[in-house]
Amino acid sequence: MQAAQIMTTEVITIGPDTTVQEIANLLLNNRISAVPVVDENELLLGIVSEGDLIRRVESDTEARSSWWLKALTSTQKKARDYVKSHGKKASDVMTSGVITIREETPLHEIARILEQKHIKRVPVTRDEKLVGIVSRANLLHGLVAGGKDLSTTASSEDQTMRDSLMDTLFNEIGLQTINVVVQDGEVEMWGIVNSEVEKQAAQVAAENLSGVKKVENNLTESAAIKYQGV
């Protein structure tokens, strides 16, 4: 299996001028832990994670408790740290020089990158333009769907089915936190939805795919929303 078979294609992105407050709200509202930064041509500039924002909160305490370390730190690093901790835009706080993969990158290579680089997700690019993102969860879903044989690649029919379903889920139904794997005409879906009717809508969308043989719906309702009775 390859990145194209498991990646999230409808990626939420921001521009370099997006404010830190807007980024925080975006992460919370969409239940995501990071967001890529792209320019007007969809070229990948960097990525902002929840860790980048958390480090801003921690920076003042760290600076006071490690005053002796500051004396040994280069001026260049001090300048970079200051921008990271005080900047107000995505271009200030983002991690640049992001590790990326291609659509044809195999799952075992993705797993190696995530493990060795200690990262939770990796953007997928084509000609330096962002076309998707693979998270640890995406990788696990691919491993489960692929079983023991991870060497298989998606047929054109499977890839067309997946692209069509992802487009319907994202653009027609508005479900942005769902991952889909299609193999040999069998569809598997994972992710979080807000209600039973959203789960049903995803099921219907999958069942309406031309050539679908089986649908395994692993979507779960948000515990917080269920608790509130919404």
Residue pairs with C-beta under 8 A, 6 or more apart in sequence:
1 106
1 107
1 142
1 145
1 146
1 150
1 151
1 152
1 153
1 154
1 183
2 103
2 104
2 105
2 106
2 107
2 153
2 154
3 101
3 102
3 103
3 104
3 105
3 106
3 107
3 110
3 124
3 132
3 134
4 103
4 104
4 124
4 132
4 154
4 159
5 142
5 153
5 154
5 158
5 159
5 162
5 181
5 182
5 183
6 107
6 134
6 138
6 139
6 141
6 142
6 179
6 181
7 103
7 124
7 131
7 132
7 133
7 134
7 138
8 132
8 133
8 134
8 135
8 138
8 166
8 179
9 131
9 132
9 163
9 166
10 166
10 167
10 170
10 171
10 176
11 36
11 123
11 130
11 132
11 133
12 26
12 30
12 32
12 35
12 176
13 35
13 36
13 37
13 38
13 42
13 130
14 22
14 23
14 26
14 35
14 36
14 37
14 38
14 48
14 90
15 37
15 38
15 39
15 40
15 90
16 37
16 39
16 45
16 89
16 90
16 91
16 94
17 89
17 90
17 91
18 26
18 37
18 89
18 90
19 88
19 89
19 90
20 53
20 56
20 87
20 88
20 89
20 90
20 92
20 93
23 35
23 48
23 53
23 90
23 93
24 53
26 32
26 35
27 33
27 34
27 35
27 50
27 53
30 176
30 177
31 177
31 192
31 222
32 177
33 49
33 50
33 120
33 121
34 47
34 48
34 49
34 50
34 120
34 121
35 47
35 48
36 44
36 46
36 47
36 98
36 123
36 130
36 133
37 44
37 45
37 46
37 47
37 48
37 90
37 91
37 94
38 44
38 45
38 130
39 45
41 129
42 129
42 130
43 128
43 129
43 130
44 98
44 100
44 123
44 125
44 128
44 129
44 130
45 91
45 94
45 96
46 90
46 91
46 94
46 95
46 96
46 97
46 98
47 94
47 95
47 98
47 123
48 90
48 93
48 94
48 95
49 95
49 120
52 84
52 93
52 94
52 95
53 93
55 84
55 85
56 84
56 85
56 93
59 81
59 84
59 85
60 85
63 70
70 78
73 81
83 92
83 93
84 92
84 93
86 92
87 93
98 123
99 113
99 117
99 119
99 122
100 122
100 123
100 124
100 125
101 109
101 110
101 113
101 122
101 123
101 124
101 125
101 134
102 124
102 125
102 126
103 124
103 126
103 131
103 132
105 124
106 150
106 151
107 139
107 142
107 143
107 146
107 150
108 150
110 122
110 134
110 139
111 139
113 119
113 122
114 120
114 121
114 122
114 136
114 139
120 135
120 136
121 133
121 134
121 135
121 136
122 133
122 134
123 130
123 132
123 133
124 130
124 131
124 132
124 133
124 134
125 131
137 179
137 190
138 179
141 179
141 181
141 188
141 190
142 150
142 181
143 150
144 188
145 181
145 183
145 188
146 152
146 181
146 183
152 183
154 162
154 182
154 183
155 184
157 185
157 211
158 182
158 183
158 184
158 185
159 182
161 182
161 185
161 187
161 209
161 210
161 211
161 212
162 180
162 181
162 182
164 209
165 180
165 182
165 187
165 205
165 206
165 209
166 180
168 205
169 175
169 178
169 180
169 202
169 205
170 176
172 205
173 198
173 201
173 202
173 205
175 191
175 193
175 198
175 201
175 202
177 191
177 192
177 193
178 189
178 190
178 191
178 193
178 202
178 219
179 189
179 190
179 191
180 187
180 188
180 189
180 206
181 187
181 188
182 188
184 213
185 211
185 212
185 213
185 214
186 212
186 213
186 214
186 215
186 216
187 206
187 209
187 212
187 214
187 215
187 216
188 216
188 218
189 202
189 206
189 215
189 216
189 217
189 218
189 219
190 218
190 219
191 219
191 220
192 219
192 220
192 221
192 222
193 199
193 202
193 219
193 220
193 221
193 222
194 221
194 222
194 225
194 230
195 221
195 225
195 230
196 221
198 219
199 217
199 219
199 221
202 217
202 219
203 215
203 217
206 212
206 215
206 217
207 215
